[in-house]
Amino acid sequence: ILNVEQSPQSLHVQEGDSTNFTCSFPSSNFYALHWYRWETAKSPEALFVMTLNGDEKKKGRISATLNTKEGYSYLYIKGSQPEDSATYLCAPSSGYSTLTFGKGTMLLVSP
Amino acid sequence: GAVVSQHPSWVICKSGTSVKIECRSLDFQATTMFWYRQFPKQSLMLMATSNEGSKATYEQGVEKDKFLINHASLTLSTLTVTSAHPEDSSFYICSAREYSGRARETQYFGPGTRLLVL
């Protein structure tokens, strides 16, 4: 089981603020990293799958970067909106099949 | 696309009863399905991986006789919590992946089932 750390644990920002959070994982035997957004009472929604060192992915105002050599990924949200309020989960994999999830970063965006 | 349903969303049962949770992929064929459990303030913990037509692979510490998993078709997996006890109260969530053995493929999640055992 991988040791996956996400920080901060929670974050409260104002509408329009840009924000970012971190996912740290062991750099050895890295295979892939997934980011999910999980709104209360809904299914976790897949945001990105990242595999290569230096990968950058973007989806609207949300983007992510990956550093496999040092074992971290950043998720950025530009111009946060109330609808961005959710828990953001990262899940790296060191193997061929399974993911290990972090505890998530809970984001609250106030209007 | 890629919708996974899970039923029921809530279940309250008496200690000693068995509870079955269904996970269905609605618009794709799921070669592999996963079952996770989440305790309060903790991360999603993988319980087992099931490939269609095969026996499930359980993670260390998960009792296979306690948590029965059946993946009889490419669109349906079930998790049965047998003889449930209060310590089994938790949030159970499934995910489905179209291809087996490929961690780069996205897992699509159901909305989860909250189980309360009295």
Boltz contact constraints between the chains, C-beta under 6 A:
constraints:
  - contact:
      token1: [A, 31]
      token2: [B, 103]
      max_distance: 6.0
  - contact:
      token1: [A, 32]
      token2: [B, 103]
      max_distance: 6.0
  - contact:
      token1: [A, 32]
      token2: [B, 104]
      max_distance: 6.0
  - contact:
      token1: [A, 43]
      token2: [B, 109]
      max_distance: 6.0
  - contact:
      token1: [A, 43]
      token2: [B, 110]
      max_distance: 6.0
  - contact:
      token1: [A, 43]
      token2: [B, 111]
      max_distance: 6.0
  - contact:
      token1: [A, 44]
      token2: [B, 109]
      max_distance: 6.0
  - contact:
      token1: [A, 46]
      token2: [B, 106]
      max_distance: 6.0
  - contact:
      token1: [A, 49]
      token2: [B, 104]
      max_distance: 6.0
  - contact:
      token1: [A, 49]
      token2: [B, 106]
      max_distance: 6.0
  - contact:
      token1: [A, 51]
      token2: [B, 104]
      max_distance: 6.0
  - contact:
      token1: [A, 93]
      token2: [B, 103]
      max_distance: 6.0
  - contact:
      token1: [A, 96]
      token2: [B, 101]
      max_distance: 6.0
  - contact:
      token1: [A, 96]
      token2: [B, 103]
      max_distance: 6.0
  - contact:
      token1: [A, 97]
      token2: [B, 101]
      max_distance: 6.0
  - contact:
      token1: [A, 97]
      token2: [B, 103]
      max_distance: 6.0
  - contact:
      token1: [A, 98]
      token2: [B, 46]
      max_distance: 6.0
  - contact:
      token1: [A, 101]
      token2: [B, 43]
      max_distance: 6.0
  - contact:
      token1: [A, 101]
      token2: [B, 44]
      max_distance: 6.0
  - contact:
      token1: [A, 102]
      token2: [B, 43]
      max_distance: 6.0
  - contact:
      token1: [A, 103]
      token2: [B, 43]
      max_distance: 6.0
